[in-house]
């Protein structure tokens, strides 16, 4: 291999490692995952699997001289995901290399290959964190948040708590999906509930794998119309409160990400009701500290928008319950440049092997379910 190619080979590897943190900081969800140490490396095994504690031992009253009853408790389920991979590639022929040199080379293509590939990854990688990896069209792609947020088109009866065909009177959609081999439907693994879920109380295993799905078009909200523009603030507040199923601070949402149109409508709605709209300064809130300015603080949760969110949709994340796992020692690993004699070209690639691990119970989705 020519000397100049050996030099570029080592330089590309160094560049990718140095540029990787910048890429992860430039998009909101990966920035928070990185800040909270939720990106992990050097995983192994044929699958990504982990144990989920889904059940708690019952607590009962005890009086002096009562006889205790002892029984073994099965507290765990196993969640399993396959590994998924991505690659971004480029090539340059020997003729192109000879032409693209010296004074006529307005843009030095070869020396910029790594930079351009990283920019391409930055533009597309975070969008993959939102997709449904269970869909037939996405069998090679990551298990993003939509992998755990499917429904059968039903809602939860606001009066009885039973699942029924989508009804505009209901505030919550009915989870009905399979994520990491476990189903997300309420009550699928037993337990009981008092009240209309997600309102009320009940056993931990009744909804241990169930996300909160808020029907933003519900007629049960007090908006002037059953639209996000008129009652988006109420729907978001309802979702924030119902999503905190753990009693500790660790159970709180970190941020809610909307599509750009809903974010615009929400700001208009909030400004029409409030004299002052709370925008966190650079010393407040996780996203603000990371340099993002298009953020609003609402009920203690940062609200923002992202390109990866589809129209008429919003998501709430508790980043402590998410983990972006890589099989390699870094997120994006460069290969090449390798010279292919047959095609007389240098070939470059940057790849990722891993997946996104979630706890569906900590997820919130805002959508018009009825």
LUMBA-685742 format. One record per residue (C-alpha): y, z, x; residue number from 1. Coordinates in Angstrom, 1 decimal. Layout:
residues N
{atom {Y; Z; X}; NUM}
...
END
This chain:
residues 370
{atom {0.0; 0.0; 0.0}; 1}
{atom {3.4; -0.9; 1.4}; 2}
{atom {5.5; 2.0; 2.8}; 3}
{atom {8.2; 1.7; 0.2}; 4}
{atom {5.6; 2.0; -2.6}; 5}
{atom {4.2; 5.2; -1.0}; 6}
{atom {7.6; 6.7; -0.9}; 7}
{atom {8.4; 5.9; -4.5}; 8}
{atom {5.0; 7.2; -5.6}; 9}
{atom {5.7; 10.7; -4.3}; 10}
{atom {9.4; 10.5; -5.4}; 11}
{atom {8.3; 9.7; -9.0}; 12}
{atom {6.0; 12.7; -9.1}; 13}
{atom {8.8; 15.0; -7.9}; 14}
{atom {11.3; 13.5; -10.3}; 15}
{atom {9.1; 14.0; -13.3}; 16}
{atom {8.5; 17.7; -12.5}; 17}
{atom {12.2; 18.3; -12.0}; 18}
{atom {13.3; 16.3; -15.1}; 19}
{atom {10.7; 17.7; -17.5}; 20}
{atom {12.6; 21.0; -18.3}; 21}
{atom {15.7; 18.9; -19.1}; 22}
{atom {13.8; 16.8; -21.5}; 23}
{atom {12.3; 19.9; -23.2}; 24}
{atom {15.8; 21.5; -23.5}; 25}
{atom {17.4; 18.5; -25.1}; 26}
{atom {15.6; 18.7; -28.5}; 27}
{atom {15.8; 21.8; -30.7}; 28}
{atom {12.2; 22.7; -31.4}; 29}
{atom {10.9; 22.1; -27.9}; 30}
{atom {13.9; 24.0; -26.5}; 31}
{atom {13.0; 27.1; -28.6}; 32}
{atom {9.4; 26.8; -27.7}; 33}
{atom {10.3; 26.7; -24.0}; 34}
{atom {12.8; 29.5; -24.3}; 35}
{atom {10.3; 31.8; -25.9}; 36}
{atom {7.5; 30.9; -23.5}; 37}
{atom {5.5; 29.2; -26.1}; 38}
{atom {4.6; 26.1; -24.0}; 39}
{atom {1.4; 26.9; -22.0}; 40}
{atom {-0.5; 24.9; -19.4}; 41}
{atom {-3.9; 24.4; -17.7}; 42}
{atom {-6.0; 24.9; -20.9}; 43}
{atom {-9.6; 23.8; -20.7}; 44}
{atom {-12.7; 23.2; -23.0}; 45}
{atom {-13.8; 20.5; -25.3}; 46}
{atom {-11.6; 21.7; -28.1}; 47}
{atom {-8.6; 23.9; -28.6}; 48}
{atom {-10.0; 26.9; -30.5}; 49}
{atom {-8.8; 30.4; -31.1}; 50}
{atom {-9.7; 33.5; -33.2}; 51}
{atom {-7.6; 34.3; -36.3}; 52}
{atom {-7.6; 37.8; -37.6}; 53}
{atom {-7.6; 37.2; -41.3}; 54}
{atom {-8.7; 40.5; -42.9}; 55}
{atom {-7.8; 44.2; -42.7}; 56}
{atom {-9.9; 47.2; -43.3}; 57}
{atom {-9.2; 48.7; -46.7}; 58}
{atom {-7.2; 52.0; -46.9}; 59}
{atom {-8.4; 54.6; -49.4}; 60}
{atom {-7.5; 58.1; -50.3}; 61}
{atom {-9.5; 61.0; -48.9}; 62}
{atom {-9.7; 64.6; -50.0}; 63}
{atom {-11.3; 67.5; -48.3}; 64}
{atom {-15.1; 67.5; -48.5}; 65}
{atom {-15.2; 63.9; -49.5}; 66}
{atom {-18.0; 61.8; -47.9}; 67}
{atom {-16.8; 58.9; -45.8}; 68}
{atom {-18.5; 55.5; -46.2}; 69}
{atom {-18.8; 53.3; -43.1}; 70}
{atom {-19.2; 49.6; -43.1}; 71}
{atom {-18.7; 46.9; -40.5}; 72}
{atom {-15.6; 44.8; -40.8}; 73}
{atom {-15.6; 41.1; -40.2}; 74}
{atom {-12.0; 40.4; -39.3}; 75}
{atom {-12.0; 37.0; -37.7}; 76}
{atom {-12.2; 33.3; -38.4}; 77}
{atom {-12.4; 30.6; -35.8}; 78}
{atom {-9.7; 27.8; -35.8}; 79}
{atom {-10.5; 24.6; -33.9}; 80}
{atom {-8.5; 21.5; -33.1}; 81}
{atom {-9.4; 18.5; -30.9}; 82}
{atom {-7.2; 17.6; -28.0}; 83}
{atom {-4.8; 14.7; -28.4}; 84}
{atom {-3.2; 12.5; -25.8}; 85}
{atom {-0.1; 10.3; -25.3}; 86}
{atom {0.9; 7.8; -22.6}; 87}
{atom {4.0; 5.9; -21.8}; 88}
{atom {3.6; 2.9; -19.5}; 89}
{atom {5.6; 0.3; -17.6}; 90}
{atom {4.8; -2.4; -15.0}; 91}
{atom {6.6; -4.7; -12.6}; 92}
{atom {5.2; -7.8; -11.0}; 93}
{atom {5.5; -8.6; -7.3}; 94}
{atom {7.7; -11.6; -8.2}; 95}
{atom {10.0; -9.4; -10.2}; 96}
{atom {10.2; -6.9; -7.3}; 97}
{atom {11.1; -9.6; -4.8}; 98}
{atom {13.8; -11.0; -7.2}; 99}
{atom {15.2; -7.5; -8.0}; 100}
{atom {16.5; -6.5; -4.6}; 101}
{atom {19.6; -6.5; -2.5}; 102}
{atom {23.0; -7.7; -3.9}; 103}
{atom {21.7; -9.7; -6.9}; 104}
{atom {19.9; -6.5; -8.2}; 105}
{atom {22.6; -5.3; -10.7}; 106}
{atom {20.0; -2.8; -11.9}; 107}
{atom {17.4; -1.6; -9.5}; 108}
{atom {14.5; -1.6; -12.0}; 109}
{atom {11.8; -0.2; -9.7}; 110}
{atom {13.6; 2.9; -8.6}; 111}
{atom {14.6; 3.6; -12.3}; 112}
{atom {11.1; 3.3; -13.8}; 113}
{atom {10.5; 7.1; -13.9}; 114}
{atom {13.9; 7.9; -15.3}; 115}
{atom {13.5; 5.3; -18.1}; 116}
{atom {10.1; 6.5; -19.0}; 117}
{atom {11.3; 10.1; -19.2}; 118}
{atom {14.1; 9.0; -21.5}; 119}
{atom {11.6; 7.3; -23.7}; 120}
{atom {9.5; 10.4; -23.9}; 121}
{atom {12.6; 12.5; -24.7}; 122}
{atom {13.4; 10.2; -27.6}; 123}
{atom {10.0; 10.3; -29.2}; 124}
{atom {7.9; 13.3; -28.2}; 125}
{atom {9.5; 16.0; -30.4}; 126}
{atom {9.2; 13.8; -33.5}; 127}
{atom {5.4; 14.0; -33.0}; 128}
{atom {5.6; 17.8; -33.6}; 129}
{atom {6.3; 17.1; -37.3}; 130}
{atom {3.5; 14.6; -38.1}; 131}
{atom {0.2; 15.1; -40.0}; 132}
{atom {-2.5; 14.8; -37.3}; 133}
{atom {-5.2; 14.8; -40.0}; 134}
{atom {-4.0; 11.5; -41.6}; 135}
{atom {-6.3; 8.6; -41.0}; 136}
{atom {-3.4; 6.7; -39.3}; 137}
{atom {-2.8; 9.5; -36.8}; 138}
{atom {-6.2; 10.2; -35.4}; 139}
{atom {-4.9; 9.8; -31.8}; 140}
{atom {-1.7; 11.8; -32.4}; 141}
{atom {-0.8; 15.5; -32.3}; 142}
{atom {-1.5; 18.0; -35.1}; 143}
{atom {2.1; 18.5; -36.0}; 144}
{atom {3.4; 20.9; -38.7}; 145}
{atom {2.6; 18.5; -41.6}; 146}
{atom {-1.1; 18.9; -40.7}; 147}
{atom {-1.0; 22.3; -42.5}; 148}
{atom {1.4; 21.6; -45.3}; 149}
{atom {-0.5; 19.3; -47.7}; 150}
{atom {-0.8; 19.9; -51.4}; 151}
{atom {-2.8; 18.4; -54.3}; 152}
{atom {0.5; 17.9; -56.1}; 153}
{atom {0.3; 21.2; -57.9}; 154}
{atom {2.7; 24.2; -58.2}; 155}
{atom {2.2; 27.9; -58.7}; 156}
{atom {2.9; 29.0; -62.3}; 157}
{atom {6.0; 31.3; -62.0}; 158}
{atom {4.7; 33.5; -64.8}; 159}
{atom {1.0; 33.8; -64.2}; 160}
{atom {0.6; 33.0; -60.5}; 161}
{atom {-2.1; 30.4; -61.3}; 162}
{atom {-2.1; 26.9; -59.8}; 163}
{atom {-1.2; 24.2; -62.3}; 164}
{atom {-0.1; 20.6; -62.4}; 165}
{atom {3.4; 20.2; -60.9}; 166}
{atom {6.0; 21.9; -63.2}; 167}
{atom {9.7; 22.0; -62.7}; 168}
{atom {9.9; 25.6; -63.8}; 169}
{atom {7.9; 26.7; -60.8}; 170}
{atom {9.6; 27.8; -57.5}; 171}
{atom {6.5; 27.3; -55.2}; 172}
{atom {4.2; 24.5; -54.4}; 173}
{atom {0.5; 25.2; -54.2}; 174}
{atom {-0.9; 24.9; -50.6}; 175}
{atom {-4.0; 22.7; -50.5}; 176}
{atom {-4.9; 21.4; -47.0}; 177}
{atom {-7.3; 22.0; -44.1}; 178}
{atom {-5.9; 22.9; -40.7}; 179}
{atom {-8.0; 23.6; -37.6}; 180}
{atom {-11.1; 23.7; -39.8}; 181}
{atom {-9.7; 26.4; -42.2}; 182}
{atom {-8.3; 25.8; -45.7}; 183}
{atom {-4.8; 26.7; -46.6}; 184}
{atom {-5.2; 27.4; -50.4}; 185}
{atom {-4.3; 30.8; -51.6}; 186}
{atom {-7.4; 32.9; -52.4}; 187}
{atom {-9.7; 30.5; -50.7}; 188}
{atom {-11.1; 33.4; -48.6}; 189}
{atom {-11.1; 36.1; -51.3}; 190}
{atom {-8.7; 38.9; -51.9}; 191}
{atom {-6.4; 39.6; -54.9}; 192}
{atom {-2.7; 39.3; -55.6}; 193}
{atom {-0.4; 41.0; -58.0}; 194}
{atom {2.5; 38.9; -59.3}; 195}
{atom {3.2; 35.2; -58.9}; 196}
{atom {2.6; 34.2; -55.3}; 197}
{atom {4.5; 34.1; -53.0}; 198}
{atom {6.3; 36.8; -55.0}; 199}
{atom {4.4; 40.1; -55.4}; 200}
{atom {1.9; 41.8; -53.2}; 201}
{atom {-1.8; 41.5; -52.3}; 202}
{atom {-4.5; 41.5; -49.7}; 203}
{atom {-3.7; 39.9; -46.3}; 204}
{atom {-6.7; 37.6; -46.5}; 205}
{atom {-5.5; 36.2; -49.9}; 206}
{atom {-2.9; 34.0; -48.1}; 207}
{atom {-3.6; 34.5; -44.4}; 208}
{atom {-3.6; 30.7; -43.8}; 209}
{atom {-1.2; 29.6; -46.5}; 210}
{atom {2.3; 28.3; -45.8}; 211}
{atom {5.2; 28.9; -48.2}; 212}
{atom {6.1; 25.7; -50.0}; 213}
{atom {9.4; 25.9; -51.9}; 214}
{atom {10.2; 23.6; -54.8}; 215}
{atom {13.9; 23.0; -54.2}; 216}
{atom {14.1; 21.1; -57.6}; 217}
{atom {12.9; 24.1; -59.6}; 218}
{atom {14.8; 24.8; -62.8}; 219}
{atom {14.2; 28.5; -62.2}; 220}
{atom {17.0; 28.5; -59.6}; 221}
{atom {20.5; 29.1; -60.9}; 222}
{atom {22.2; 25.9; -59.6}; 223}
{atom {24.4; 23.8; -61.8}; 224}
{atom {21.8; 21.1; -61.5}; 225}
{atom {18.2; 21.0; -60.3}; 226}
{atom {19.1; 19.2; -57.1}; 227}
{atom {19.3; 20.3; -53.4}; 228}
{atom {23.1; 19.6; -53.5}; 229}
{atom {23.5; 22.1; -56.3}; 230}
{atom {21.0; 24.9; -55.4}; 231}
{atom {19.8; 24.2; -51.8}; 232}
{atom {21.3; 27.6; -50.7}; 233}
{atom {19.2; 29.4; -53.3}; 234}
{atom {16.0; 27.6; -52.4}; 235}
{atom {16.5; 28.3; -48.7}; 236}
{atom {17.2; 32.0; -49.3}; 237}
{atom {14.1; 32.2; -51.5}; 238}
{atom {12.1; 30.6; -48.7}; 239}
{atom {13.5; 32.9; -46.0}; 240}
{atom {12.6; 36.0; -47.9}; 241}
{atom {9.1; 34.9; -49.0}; 242}
{atom {8.2; 33.6; -45.6}; 243}
{atom {8.4; 37.0; -44.0}; 244}
{atom {4.9; 38.2; -44.8}; 245}
{atom {4.6; 40.4; -41.7}; 246}
{atom {6.5; 43.6; -41.8}; 247}
{atom {7.7; 43.5; -38.2}; 248}
{atom {10.7; 41.6; -36.7}; 249}
{atom {8.1; 39.2; -35.2}; 250}
{atom {7.4; 37.9; -38.7}; 251}
{atom {10.9; 36.5; -39.2}; 252}
{atom {11.9; 32.8; -39.2}; 253}
{atom {13.8; 31.6; -36.1}; 254}
{atom {15.3; 28.5; -37.6}; 255}
{atom {15.2; 26.1; -40.5}; 256}
{atom {15.4; 22.4; -39.7}; 257}
{atom {16.6; 19.9; -42.4}; 258}
{atom {17.0; 16.2; -42.5}; 259}
{atom {20.5; 15.0; -41.8}; 260}
{atom {21.5; 14.3; -45.4}; 261}
{atom {20.3; 17.7; -46.7}; 262}
{atom {22.1; 19.5; -43.8}; 263}
{atom {25.3; 17.7; -44.8}; 264}
{atom {24.8; 18.6; -48.5}; 265}
{atom {24.1; 22.2; -47.6}; 266}
{atom {27.3; 22.5; -45.5}; 267}
{atom {29.3; 21.2; -48.5}; 268}
{atom {27.6; 23.6; -50.8}; 269}
{atom {28.2; 26.6; -48.6}; 270}
{atom {31.8; 25.7; -47.9}; 271}
{atom {32.5; 25.4; -51.7}; 272}
{atom {31.2; 29.0; -52.2}; 273}
{atom {32.4; 30.7; -49.0}; 274}
{atom {35.8; 31.1; -47.5}; 275}
{atom {34.2; 31.3; -44.0}; 276}
{atom {31.1; 29.4; -42.8}; 277}
{atom {29.3; 31.3; -40.1}; 278}
{atom {28.7; 29.2; -37.0}; 279}
{atom {27.2; 31.1; -34.1}; 280}
{atom {29.0; 31.1; -30.8}; 281}
{atom {27.4; 30.3; -27.6}; 282}
{atom {26.5; 33.9; -27.0}; 283}
{atom {24.8; 34.3; -30.4}; 284}
{atom {21.5; 32.9; -31.7}; 285}
{atom {18.8; 31.1; -29.8}; 286}
{atom {20.0; 27.5; -30.5}; 287}
{atom {23.6; 28.4; -29.8}; 288}
{atom {22.7; 29.9; -26.4}; 289}
{atom {20.8; 26.7; -25.6}; 290}
{atom {24.0; 24.7; -26.1}; 291}
{atom {23.4; 23.2; -29.6}; 292}
{atom {26.6; 23.3; -31.7}; 293}
{atom {25.4; 21.7; -35.0}; 294}
{atom {24.0; 25.1; -36.2}; 295}
{atom {24.9; 27.4; -39.1}; 296}
{atom {23.8; 31.0; -39.4}; 297}
{atom {22.5; 31.7; -43.0}; 298}
{atom {20.9; 35.1; -43.9}; 299}
{atom {20.2; 35.7; -40.2}; 300}
{atom {18.4; 32.4; -39.7}; 301}
{atom {19.8; 29.4; -37.8}; 302}
{atom {20.0; 26.2; -39.9}; 303}
{atom {20.3; 22.8; -38.3}; 304}
{atom {19.0; 19.3; -38.6}; 305}
{atom {16.8; 16.9; -36.5}; 306}
{atom {16.0; 13.2; -36.4}; 307}
{atom {12.3; 13.9; -36.7}; 308}
{atom {12.6; 15.4; -40.2}; 309}
{atom {12.0; 12.9; -43.0}; 310}
{atom {14.3; 12.5; -46.0}; 311}
{atom {14.5; 15.2; -48.6}; 312}
{atom {12.5; 17.6; -46.5}; 313}
{atom {13.1; 20.8; -44.5}; 314}
{atom {11.0; 23.1; -42.4}; 315}
{atom {11.2; 26.8; -41.4}; 316}
{atom {9.7; 27.9; -38.1}; 317}
{atom {8.7; 31.2; -36.6}; 318}
{atom {8.3; 30.1; -33.0}; 319}
{atom {6.4; 33.2; -32.0}; 320}
{atom {3.6; 31.9; -34.1}; 321}
{atom {3.5; 28.4; -32.5}; 322}
{atom {2.2; 27.3; -29.1}; 323}
{atom {2.4; 23.9; -27.5}; 324}
{atom {-0.7; 23.7; -25.3}; 325}
{atom {-1.2; 21.3; -22.3}; 326}
{atom {-4.5; 20.6; -20.6}; 327}
{atom {-2.5; 19.8; -17.4}; 328}
{atom {-0.4; 21.9; -15.1}; 329}
{atom {2.8; 20.4; -16.5}; 330}
{atom {3.7; 18.7; -19.7}; 331}
{atom {4.1; 15.2; -18.5}; 332}
{atom {2.1; 13.9; -15.6}; 333}
{atom {3.0; 10.7; -13.7}; 334}
{atom {0.3; 8.2; -12.5}; 335}
{atom {1.1; 5.4; -10.0}; 336}
{atom {2.6; 3.2; -9.0}; 337}
{atom {-0.7; 1.5; -8.5}; 338}
{atom {-0.7; -2.1; -7.3}; 339}
{atom {-3.1; -4.3; -9.2}; 340}
{atom {-4.1; -7.3; -7.1}; 341}
{atom {-5.4; -9.4; -10.0}; 342}
{atom {-2.1; -9.3; -11.8}; 343}
{atom {0.1; -8.9; -8.7}; 344}
{atom {1.9; -6.0; -10.4}; 345}
{atom {2.8; -2.4; -9.9}; 346}
{atom {1.7; -0.2; -12.9}; 347}
{atom {3.2; 3.2; -13.9}; 348}
{atom {2.3; 5.7; -16.6}; 349}
{atom {3.3; 9.2; -17.7}; 350}
{atom {0.8; 11.1; -19.9}; 351}
{atom {0.4; 14.2; -22.0}; 352}
{atom {-2.9; 15.8; -23.1}; 353}
{atom {-2.8; 18.8; -25.4}; 354}
{atom {-2.0; 19.8; -28.9}; 355}
{atom {0.3; 22.0; -31.0}; 356}
{atom {-1.3; 25.3; -32.2}; 357}
{atom {0.2; 26.8; -35.4}; 358}
{atom {-0.2; 29.8; -37.8}; 359}
{atom {0.3; 28.1; -41.2}; 360}
{atom {1.1; 31.4; -42.7}; 361}
{atom {4.4; 31.5; -40.7}; 362}
{atom {5.5; 28.0; -41.8}; 363}
{atom {8.0; 27.2; -44.6}; 364}
{atom {8.5; 23.8; -46.2}; 365}
{atom {11.4; 22.8; -48.5}; 366}
{atom {10.6; 19.9; -50.7}; 367}
{atom {10.9; 18.6; -54.3}; 368}
{atom {7.4; 19.5; -55.5}; 369}
{atom {8.3; 19.0; -59.2}; 370}
END
